[in-house]
Amino acid sequence: MKPITFPPTENDAVLDTLKRSKELAKECDAEKVVVSYDLAIAKIGKRIQCAEHPRFENIFIQFGQFHSEINVFASLGKLIEGSGGPYILGEAGVIAIGSINKLLKGKIYNRCRRCHLLLSTALHGMNFEKLIDDFNISSSTLTAINECLNTE
């Protein structure tokens, strides 16, 4: 496709991309086409799509990867909100106590990625320790399993 000559958040630029997407769908004999936009551009696109209905009804506007991940982090925040996990991360010094609310709302991308990964790893480790205790698995058995996994 040709480069867009307008700033991406201008209505004309978004309208141009919607037109191009519609033409692309027609060239490919596709009934529908998916367009991925940043949040600010997606809002403009949805506004244009509503205002010019049914002209762009075959275009599905989705958020880009960044905003999709932010929404996942916010959903995970709701799941772990009352669990005590975020406060353990705060007490451990992984995240500042004052940033916990932002973590739970998915507002701080890099910290969310790091904290959710650390919390997940810690929970998996605790589950594994519980499994070992429940089934009374010895350290020699674990060593033998590890050796089998490393030889394959």
C-alpha positions, 0 to 999 in steps of 0.5 A: 500500500502507499504510505499515508500522507496525513498524521494518523490521528486525523479523520481524513487519514483514518477514513483513507485507511478504511477506504483502502481496507474496503478496496482490499477486501473487494480485491481479495473477494473477502466478505469482511476485513479486520483492521488493527488500530491504536486506541486513539485511531480506533476511536476515530475509526469507530466514529466514522464507521457509525456515522457512515453506516452501512458503508464500512459495515464489512470492516472489523476494527480491533485494538492493536496488540499493546491495548489488547495486552493492557486490557488483559492486564486489567482483567488479571488485576480484577482476578487477583485483586483480593488475593493478597498477591499484589500486596506480597509483591509490594512487601517483597519490593517488586513493586512500590506499594503506591503503584499497586492500584495501577498494577491492578488496573493495568495502567503500567505496562512494563511493571504489569508484565514483570509482576504478573510473570513473577506472581505466576512463577511463584504460584506455580512453584507453590503448586509444585511444592504442594504436589511433591508433598501430597504425593510424597515424592523424594528428591531422588525421584525428582532427580531421575525425572529431571535426567530423563527430561534432559536426555530427550 
